[in-house]
Every structure is written in C-alpha cells, then in structure tokens.
Amino acid sequence: MKSSTLRHSLLLLASAQLAGAEVDFRTQIQPIFENACIRCHSAEKVKGDLRLDTKAGFLRGGKSGPLINAKEYEKSELLRRIKLPRDHEEIMPQETEPLSGPHKNWLTDWVRTGAKWPDGVVLKLKKKEIPGLAETDFIPSKAPASLAEAAAVTDQILTKENQASKNPPTKSAAIIDDLSFLRRATVDLIGRIPTAEEIKQFESDRSADRREKLVDRLIAHSRFAERWTVFFADMIRVRSQQEGGPQLLAYVNRSVAEAKPYDQMVRELIATNGRPESAPAAGFALGDAANPMALAGATSQIFLGVRQKEFYDLAAFFGTIKRVEQGKNVKRIYTTEAEETAVKWPPEREQPPKRVGVAPKFPFELVNYTTKPNFIARLEDRRRPNTGALSAAAAKKALDELVDGIDVKQTLRDTKQDAAILAEAKAAAARAQDGRSIYTQSEERKKLAALITDPRNPYFARAFVNRVWAELVGRGFVEPLDNISAYNEIRHPQALQFLAQEFVASGYDLRSLVKTVMLTQAYQRGHLPAGAEVKELASAEENFTATRARRMLGEVLFDSVTVAGHLLSHKWPEGANVREVKRQVRIPLANAAMLAAAEDKSTNQPNMMMAMNKPGQAPAPYDLEKGASLDFDALLKPEKMGKDDDKFGDVLSESKKDLAMNKKMEDDAIEAQRQARIRLLRSGNAERFRLETVTAIVDDNPKFDTTLRMATPAPPSHFIRVFGQPARDNLGEFRDESPSLRQELMMLNGKATHEASRVGPLEPVYHLIAGPNANPAKAVELVYLEIFTRRPTTEELAEAREVISGGKTPADGLADLRWAMLNSHEFRYLP
Amino acid sequence: MSSCTDYFATRRRFLAQTAGTAALLGMPINRLVAAIGSAHAPKAESVVLFWNGGGMSHIDTWDPKPGREVGGEFEPIKTSADGIQISEIFPQLAKQMHHCSIIRSIAGTNGDHGRATYELQTSYPQNPALVHPGMGSFVVNESQKNGDLPAYISIGGMAPRAGYLGQRCEAYYIGLPGERDPYLAFPDGIHHAQGERRLEILAKMNLRASNKIAARDLKETDVALKDAVALMKSPALSSFDLDKENPKTLERYGLTEFGRGTLLARKLIETGVRFVQVNRGGFDNHMDVFPAMRNHGSVMDPAVASLIEDLHASGRLEKTLVIMLSEFGRTPKINKDAGRDHHARVFSCFMAGGGVKGGQVIGSSDKDGMEPADRPVQVADLHASVCHALGIDFTRELTTPLGRPMKLVKEGAKPVKELFA
C-alpha cells in the first residue's frame, strides 16, 4: 500500500506537470472517443441523441444539452459524465470500463483549452483488439505428445515470458518434496488430506513418474467429481435454495463425474429450457430468474471472463426466455420461450415514447484464422465419431438428449448408422415443436451457445483455463479471474494461450487440463521462506516462481478434520460415552389444541410465504457443523407423471393432482385452519413460551458426513460459510480467504475438532497409545502422518512425548496433541 | 482504527498515514472529520437496529390513516408526544413517544424483497459486481473497538453481509438469545486447565510454523486467534446470559424470542458492543394482515418500549441510537385476502435516542399513505443519518479489495437534519 501510494502520488505529480501542456486531438483525444464513446454515439447507434463521430454532432450535443460549457469549463456535461462514480446511472462510458485517470485528465485539459476539434476529422469505431493474443512466438508449433510434455512446455513458456519481461527476475522456490506434493495434490483434487493408507501407497512407489501416477489415481477417485463440483458451483453460482438450484447442483456433479466436455456443458447451460426436474441445466437460467440482462452479464462474465455494464446485443439472445410458474399447492416452474423479446431499446429509464426489440448480435469477434490451427484440427479429429462405435444405449441416450433440446448433432453427424437415429430424433423434435410441447427451445440461444463455445472464440477456453489454473496454483494469469480486458494485464499471455489451445484440443476435457497443470513446475513449487517481503512474495507469485500459501477451502478443511480424526465412522463402541446433559427447552404458552389447529397442513413442502412469515428461526447448537449428503441421482430422476410427461398432459395431470389435493383439504377445512391461525395470532400467546430444563441421555459417538455433497451454499453461519464459501448472490464473488474471530472459535471449540482429537478405541492409533503394546513414538508418527502428512522432527517428537505424558492418561495427552495440530497454521495452510 | 477486528495491517498503516495527526490528538479520526464542518456534536456511540423482514405495514404502525377506507382495523392512539398518534398495537411505545422520532415519508424505489432489503441495509442498489456492506458492518468499520465482545452482533437471524469489508466486519451471530453459545467455551469435558495446556501447545506449534510459512495472512490469523481466546476468557461473556435476569425484567420485555433478544441487545450495548441488530420476520402479510400485526404489536411493543425506558433510566439513551427498519411498507389497499401487498413508494421508520430529538414526526405521506406528501426522504438519507448520529463521515471513500473507490454511503445522501435539531 505504501509503495502504491507513493507511485500514485508520483503519477499525480507527473500529470500535474503535464497539465499545462496542449493536448493533441489526434493522438490523445481521438483514441479515447474511438475506444470508449462512439460505439453508442455514432451514425450507427445514436444513444441519447448524441453523435460523437463528427464535429457537428459533438458541437450539437445530445438530450442533456451541449457537451461543453464554454464559460465554466469545469461544468461541462462531458466532464461531469466521465467523472461520475462507477455505479452512477449517468456515468459515461456505459458499455465499457470507466476512463482511466490520465484519459480523464487529457479530456479535462482539452476542454479547458477550448475543446478544439479539427475540421473534417470523422471518427470511426476502432476495431477492438483481443487482449493477450498479439505474441505467439514462444508457443511451439508441434503438438505435445503427452500431458506431461504439455506441462513441460508450459513451464518453458513461463520461463521465456519471465525472461522477456522488463521486470526484474523474482526469487524462486524449490519444488516441494514428495509428501508435500501428496498433501497438496490430494487436497486440490479430492478435497481432503491423504489418509495414512494413501501415504503408504504413495511412498511405496519409487518410480520416476510417481507424481503423475498419483495424479491419475486422484483424478479417477470418486471424490474428484465432488471436489470439482465445488469449483463449478462457485463459478456458475449454484444456489440450492433457488428454483432449479438442487437439480443444477446434481447436474454439475454428474457432468463432472461423467467427464462431460466443458463446451457441451456450457451449451446446455446456456440453451436449455424446461423444467429443472427433467432438464436440470435449465436451473442456470432460473438462477437469474430468467432475466435476459442478468443472463447476458452472467454468460459473458462467467464463460468469457469479460465484464461489461450494459449489453443489449448479447441480452437479446435471451430476449424471449420466459419463466413460467404453474400449480397452486405444488409449484411447478420451468423456462420456455415467449413470442416477443423483452430486450428493447431505448432503456425504460429514459422513458422513451417507443421502444423497439433489439436483434441479437454477438458482441465478440471470433478469430479469423487463414489456415486452420493445429489445435482446432486436433479437436475435430477427436470429435469425428468412429463409424458404428455408438452403442445402442448411447444412441438411445443421444436421442433422449436431443429430444430434451440438447444439441448432440455434433457427435451424430456424418455417420450412416446415426443417420437413422438422427431422422428419428428429428421427427421427435418436430413433434415437440408442433405446439404440443410446453418447453420450447430457443434457436437464438443455441446460436449463442455455439458462438460462445466455438474454438475460434478467443475468450472461452482462456477464461476457463485461467480459473482452473488459479484454483490449483493459487493465482490466475489474469486477476480478477473474470476480467480479461485490454485494461487488465495478462501476465503470461502465451502460457495461457498454450494451455487454452491444449484444452480445446483435448476436447475441452477438465481432467486433461487439471493433470497438465498438476504436472507443471509452477504448480509444484514451494513458497518463499518466512520473512520474505510482501512485495517479493507478490512478484514471485505473479511470475509463478513460487506459490502462494493457500488455506484449504472451508469444505476441504472440515472434511480434512473428519478424515484426520477418523470421524467418518464410529470410533467408539456403542454406549462408551453415555452421559447426561441438561438442556433448556421452550414450552409454548398457547393452548396446545389452538396451536395444533393453526398448523399448516396443506403442504409438506417448504412454502416461501410461510417461511417468511415465521419469526427468524435459529438452528440448534452444533448444527453449524453438519455435513449432509444429498442424493444427486434422485434429484436427476425425472418424476413419473404419466405417459406424456413434459407435454400438455403434464400440466393436466398436475392440475388434476392439485385438484385432488384441494379436494382432500375441503374448502371449509382450509378456512377453519385460517380462522384458527387468526385466533392464535390474536390471543397474544402465539410466540410466548416458558423455559424448562430437561435432562437428556446422549452417547457422544458422532459420525460425520462430507460437506462436499451438501445443499449449497450452506446456511450463513455454517462452518464452511464462515471459512469463506461465498453466498453466490452476485457475479464476480470469490472466496473470502481472510481470517476471522468466528473461524477461530469454530475451530477451537467446535464439535468436529473436539471429537477428531479424542482417541477412540476403534481407530488405528488406539493400540499404540493404550494397552500393553503402547508405543508412544509410533503413535506420534502416525498422528503426524494423519494430520500433517509428514513425520515429526526429532524436536517435535520429543515435545509430543512430553505432551503425551503430561495428559491425565496417554490417550488424553495424545488428544491434546491432536487438538493443537488440527488448530495449527500448518494444518490449515497447504505446504 | 476500526472495531471490525482489524487485522489488515496495510490498511491500518494507510489510515495512520492519512490521518496521523488526528490519531496523535487521541481523538477517533472519523469523529474529528465529522466534527469539522458541522455544528452537530455526535452523541451516539452505539446502535440497536430492529430489522423487520418482509415489509412492515406503515399504516398499521407509525402512519395511521383514521377515517380512511385504507385505515384498516386499528385505531390511532394518543402518545406522550403532543399531537402524535400511532397505531393502537403499540400502547406502551406510545408512552415513550416523547423520546422517539418517526419519519413518515421514506420514498423507497424497490418492491422486491431481496433488492429492497439490500438497499435498505446498504444504501446502494444491488449490483451484480460488488457486495456493499450492511449498516452494522460499515458502522463498526468506522468506529473503535470497545471491550472484548465482537463489535457487531446479530440476534435471531442473519444480518446483511460485510461485502467488500470482508470477514472482519461480519456480524457475530446469536441464534437463540440466552442459549449457551457452544463456540464461546471449551467443549464439554475439557476443563480450564486442560484447555490452557492445549492453547500453550498450539502457541508453540504455530510459532514454529510462522518461522516456516510465508503466508501473508498468518499474522492476521494469529490476531484472530488471540482475540478468540480473549473473548472466551472475557467476563463480558456474562452479558450473553439471561438466566440471572430478574424474572420481572424478562416478563416486562416479553416471554418471547423477540423480548429476550431485545433485552440481550440492551445488555450487549451496556457491555460496549457497537452495533446490535435484532431480527424479526413475519411481516410479509399478503393475507390476514390485521391479526398478524396485532400479534407483532403484542410481541414488539413491550420489548421495544422497555428497552427505551431502561436506556433512558440508565442515562444511556442519549448514547444509543435505536432504529427500526423494514424493506418497504404495505399497500394502503386491503386485498381480497384481508392482507396488504408490497408498497415501496412511501413507508415509515422509527428512531429514538442517540441524539435524535424526541417527540417529532418528520415528513408525511398523503391522505391514503400512497406517496410522500412532504419532505420525501431517500433511503440512503437514513444511512447518512445513522452515520451523522455516530459522528461518522459518510462521504468517506473506501477502497474495495479490487481497488475500486467506494463511498461509505451512496453518493448524494444527506442526513435528515431535523432528527438532530
């Protein structure tokens, strides 16, 4: 901060000195107008009745009057608009980043000195340059033979880019040792620390490529999909409490588990309409309430890494999306297409006399290659289907997907056998389009999905690679991760481009990308030693010559505590920890019959309205440390509603179901319940209670579940939220890694840490610390391996033995040691 | 400088640079800044915010419309303040009205729960690119920590998020008032001596790691840990306990979660907590609004009135700003289900203490409570007023982690000066 403040004041000083100088229109002012203004203020589009491409237009001004106030130049509308705060409704430019400080100063000086526009100069929209693609000389033309080679090439490019940089070389950290690599890789790929068993397996492999083999094992592990579901859930903002949220989460999980190509997944997310129960990808649009502007923002920022303020052209692709809600008691919500676009120009806030629909136009340019690049050819090769290779089951699945409105033509194209399937699918699709289907699919969104995922789209693969790289290495090539722009430097553009090309060539395969990153030296480097200056750390991390000491994600930290403490199964025999606890309970003062009569019986589903009408309900103590496994498969099983599911019949059967329910709850019964509720509310006793202390018998022998399969995000005070899981309400929300008091309290005094520390008879270390064969040194070694994934040093061993002998029993002493280890920095921060 | 547990050394350094002189004078910086250029001497030191989620009907509470069709079933009653009438559901509060101010002309803009809540809590419209801090978070960010307890505590529900101010300014959350918080003491079965021993082992281990790991926030983690341990040992923790309260006091506040929460809020303020938010839901009364409001009255009236009475009796009311907010009001028109729907165009807010002049109504709505009639107050003006009461410079520009400059309160906000006349 100090140095940047200094730099900032130098800048200010410099610009103050420049202030006296005459500003040159052609070299200074014209580029600002061309880059930032005339996209919306020219012959093509005349926002606010203002044209800035000609002198006449500039002098005439716009709806808000003239741009220049000759008498008091500071009060010129032009200057007022560009100097407004970023969130202000009237700030200019609106469709790109606010002007930089120097640009504002130039314009100010230009206006101050008379705003002279040379006669006859007409400005043209400047073609936007795609950031980070100018240089390619470090990228080898020959495709790497393996992912390991791709990793090596990545390191070579990084080195060359560092050498070519004007910045001084940075300190570099050595490659981490085997056990540190095991811990780091296991945490990153399967979301928990390794077990003693896994350490043994890894250490027994002395082959030269043991790290690669480990990565292969981890990628094949069942928890890989769980861990990377968390990554996607953060990225696309999965919220279980939203409409379609649970299904979307299950869909993401299944997509990762099935190794669905990333581009296919994104096409489905963008283009799917339907009911989330049968078309779970529709949950993506429902997450933004099927709002075209929000979807345009999300699509661009999430999948392309490009932020913009307003983009009607892009939003117009979503213009006809419609969210439909049906059913009274059991709500059914789905997306479909409306007749008319909701994206209109000019915006409503300008209160125009007339608004017209905006036509979809893709605001990004695809790269126009003169010859087909090798990585695209490799992608096409990979996707050319083998004749006859499609099994009957796969063909049936493909058909189902097509009927569901998912584009699988790509994989079906050009094969004879598939032609028949395609014909049948087409017929089915035609039937679906004849007006009987209520889930119309959007042709415009399919086009958009194709454009976004086109291998020639320069943003799509890079944006994703940047995120995956940052997730693993701890820092992106571009930061913030979702802001690729000409105003935001890409530190190693060629390394990013190379990885992106390899990702495309791999068929957009997450696992190949992850493996490549894991095998780079950049991933495997240690941190700079303690005592390094913040600036040194930052520049080494930016150059990828050292890694950042990352804290485990909340989910991973919790799961690591439970794994290290053997809490995934019971570690005590039943009844070993029976004790009496006293608890306060609240006994309602209202008459029991009155309470019962007022209870809502019409539905057992959580009803938003009822939930909102209940005073804030708090979870029981320790509920904040629960994991819970959702049954993702059940969420994806289409409900059986009848033969004509997803057609009008569906709606009919649904309304029949509603009717049946209403019949059951006779109208007068509903009314009686309402009256009972009114009586209760008027009684003055609806919320009153007295406290009573009750005694309960508990057996402290808990078993914990993983937090990776929970509904997500967890409740706001839950352990994993306190450790940074984002609420995902907003775009561009990243994990908060900062420490807090609450985090410490939850670790120090939490149930999980406490139970993980206690030594139970059913866990391996027990016989090493209690009983005739006790061997405290071995016990310490085991807990060090189980908790820190390493062996203790001589000093640590001696200290640990002291701790053990200082306990009431050796087992108690060992529990104290484990508790301290679980609470320590070393446990939380990755090696 | 800040009572959000401020571990952010760089920021602290920055503040020290920019405001070194003020710090030398031994005066809270922001207060000094606010003192310059304003005749008002800030009196408030802490805030109790009652947050009524769902949109509380203004007509059935602070802005009765007797004799109009929209008036509903409640009669207005006289209060201890001359000429001010409020709804009959608040008989005890009516007796405290000489301490209280009501604003009847808030001109809201948003009828959607989520967006309106965001705006009422942060002063900013919701923005997909940035999370703004809620009122409690920015207040504690701008004031000094006072005592061991967390500076910002939310009772009975979730407070808004701290946004770009980060974890440090998040509210400490209390689920059930009076219930033992398991995270504030060693777990059952770990006695004091054993707990101390564990902390010693941990300190040794961490010290060793600090010499090994160059994690940037290790120091911050150390401070957080130190604060956590201090909190666990603090005698101030007894403020969380309601068991030792006089049963008569408990009865007076009401034998409800809300009553206990309000009593707890008072005790926390007395212990030095800067900002307490007491949450209550159940105001989204699209159906049967009158019995619902009758119940709200019977629960809230004794609690809030007792709070004001007690704060006044102990001389703390001057230093404590009590404010009651909801995301919007409800439609004057009573719908077919005997309910009222969302209405943002005008609604009311209730304030007391903290230097707010008692016994006045500011602004008014039109005859049916549809629109502001005079003195429209913008939502962000409320935030500016809260800051003003506390002596916080609400125009101060902060920097988000991504380097964006951001005003504490939305640009253009002005304190409602009449409150402090």
Chai-1 contact restraints between the chains, C-beta under 6 A:
chainA,res_idxA,chainB,res_idxB,connection_type,confidence,min_distance_angstrom,max_distance_angstrom,comment,restraint_id
A,M1,B,T10,contact,1.0,0.0,6.0,A-B,restraint_1
A,M1,B,F14,contact,1.0,0.0,6.0,A-B,restraint_2
A,P85,B,E411,contact,1.0,0.0,6.0,A-B,restraint_3
A,G297,B,P128,contact,1.0,0.0,6.0,A-B,restraint_4
A,H527,B,A214,contact,1.0,0.0,6.0,A-B,restraint_5
A,L528,B,A214,contact,1.0,0.0,6.0,A-B,restraint_6
A,A530,B,N211,contact,1.0,0.0,6.0,A-B,restraint_7
A,A530,B,K212,contact,1.0,0.0,6.0,A-B,restraint_8
A,A530,B,A214,contact,1.0,0.0,6.0,A-B,restraint_9
A,A532,B,A214,contact,1.0,0.0,6.0,A-B,restraint_10
A,A549,B,I213,contact,1.0,0.0,6.0,A-B,restraint_11
A,A549,B,A215,contact,1.0,0.0,6.0,A-B,restraint_12
A,M612,B,G54,contact,1.0,0.0,6.0,A-B,restraint_13
A,M612,B,D284,contact,1.0,0.0,6.0,A-B,restraint_14
A,N613,B,G282,contact,1.0,0.0,6.0,A-B,restraint_15
A,P615,B,R280,contact,1.0,0.0,6.0,A-B,restraint_16
A,P615,B,G281,contact,1.0,0.0,6.0,A-B,restraint_17
A,P615,B,G282,contact,1.0,0.0,6.0,A-B,restraint_18
A,G616,B,G156,contact,1.0,0.0,6.0,A-B,restraint_19
A,G616,B,G157,contact,1.0,0.0,6.0,A-B,restraint_20
A,G616,B,N279,contact,1.0,0.0,6.0,A-B,restraint_21
A,G616,B,G281,contact,1.0,0.0,6.0,A-B,restraint_22
A,A618,B,G175,contact,1.0,0.0,6.0,A-B,restraint_23
A,A618,B,L176,contact,1.0,0.0,6.0,A-B,restraint_24
A,P621,B,P182,contact,1.0,0.0,6.0,A-B,restraint_25
A,I678,B,D288,contact,1.0,0.0,6.0,A-B,restraint_26
A,I678,B,P291,contact,1.0,0.0,6.0,A-B,restraint_27
A,L681,B,P291,contact,1.0,0.0,6.0,A-B,restraint_28
A,L681,B,A292,contact,1.0,0.0,6.0,A-B,restraint_29
A,L681,B,N295,contact,1.0,0.0,6.0,A-B,restraint_30
A,R682,B,P291,contact,1.0,0.0,6.0,A-B,restraint_31
A,R682,B,R294,contact,1.0,0.0,6.0,A-B,restraint_32
A,G684,B,S298,contact,1.0,0.0,6.0,A-B,restraint_33
A,A686,B,N295,contact,1.0,0.0,6.0,A-B,restraint_34
A,E687,B,T256,contact,1.0,0.0,6.0,A-B,restraint_35
A,E687,B,V299,contact,1.0,0.0,6.0,A-B,restraint_36
A,R688,B,L255,contact,1.0,0.0,6.0,A-B,restraint_37
A,R688,B,T256,contact,1.0,0.0,6.0,A-B,restraint_38
A,P716,B,M158,contact,1.0,0.0,6.0,A-B,restraint_39
A,S717,B,Y173,contact,1.0,0.0,6.0,A-B,restraint_40
A,N730,B,P128,contact,1.0,0.0,6.0,A-B,restraint_41
A,N730,B,V131,contact,1.0,0.0,6.0,A-B,restraint_42
A,L731,B,P128,contact,1.0,0.0,6.0,A-B,restraint_43
A,L731,B,A129,contact,1.0,0.0,6.0,A-B,restraint_44
A,G732,B,A129,contact,1.0,0.0,6.0,A-B,restraint_45
A,D736,B,G166,contact,1.0,0.0,6.0,A-B,restraint_46
A,D736,B,Q167,contact,1.0,0.0,6.0,A-B,restraint_47
A,S738,B,G166,contact,1.0,0.0,6.0,A-B,restraint_48
A,S738,B,Q167,contact,1.0,0.0,6.0,A-B,restraint_49
A,P739,B,D217,contact,1.0,0.0,6.0,A-B,restraint_50
A,P739,B,E220,contact,1.0,0.0,6.0,A-B,restraint_51
A,P739,B,T221,contact,1.0,0.0,6.0,A-B,restraint_52
A,P739,B,A224,contact,1.0,0.0,6.0,A-B,restraint_53
A,S740,B,Q167,contact,1.0,0.0,6.0,A-B,restraint_54
A,S740,B,A224,contact,1.0,0.0,6.0,A-B,restraint_55
A,L741,B,T5,contact,1.0,0.0,6.0,A-B,restraint_56
A,L741,B,A224,contact,1.0,0.0,6.0,A-B,restraint_57
A,L741,B,D227,contact,1.0,0.0,6.0,A-B,restraint_58
A,L741,B,A228,contact,1.0,0.0,6.0,A-B,restraint_59
A,E744,B,A224,contact,1.0,0.0,6.0,A-B,restraint_60
A,E744,B,L225,contact,1.0,0.0,6.0,A-B,restraint_61
A,E744,B,A228,contact,1.0,0.0,6.0,A-B,restraint_62
A,L745,B,Y183,contact,1.0,0.0,6.0,A-B,restraint_63
A,L745,B,A228,contact,1.0,0.0,6.0,A-B,restraint_64
A,M746,B,Y183,contact,1.0,0.0,6.0,A-B,restraint_65
A,N749,B,Y183,contact,1.0,0.0,6.0,A-B,restraint_66
A,N749,B,P187,contact,1.0,0.0,6.0,A-B,restraint_67
A,H754,B,P187,contact,1.0,0.0,6.0,A-B,restraint_68
A,V803,B,I201,contact,1.0,0.0,6.0,A-B,restraint_69
A,D816,B,R198,contact,1.0,0.0,6.0,A-B,restraint_70
A,W819,B,R198,contact,1.0,0.0,6.0,A-B,restraint_71
A,A820,B,R198,contact,1.0,0.0,6.0,A-B,restraint_72
A,A820,B,I201,contact,1.0,0.0,6.0,A-B,restraint_73
A,A820,B,L202,contact,1.0,0.0,6.0,A-B,restraint_74
A,A820,B,M205,contact,1.0,0.0,6.0,A-B,restraint_75
A,N823,B,L202,contact,1.0,0.0,6.0,A-B,restraint_76
A,S824,B,M205,contact,1.0,0.0,6.0,A-B,restraint_77
A,S824,B,N206,contact,1.0,0.0,6.0,A-B,restraint_78
A,H825,B,N206,contact,1.0,0.0,6.0,A-B,restraint_79
A,H825,B,A209,contact,1.0,0.0,6.0,A-B,restraint_80
A,H825,B,L218,contact,1.0,0.0,6.0,A-B,restraint_81
A,E826,B,A209,contact,1.0,0.0,6.0,A-B,restraint_82
A,Y829,B,I213,contact,1.0,0.0,6.0,A-B,restraint_83
A,Y829,B,A215,contact,1.0,0.0,6.0,A-B,restraint_84
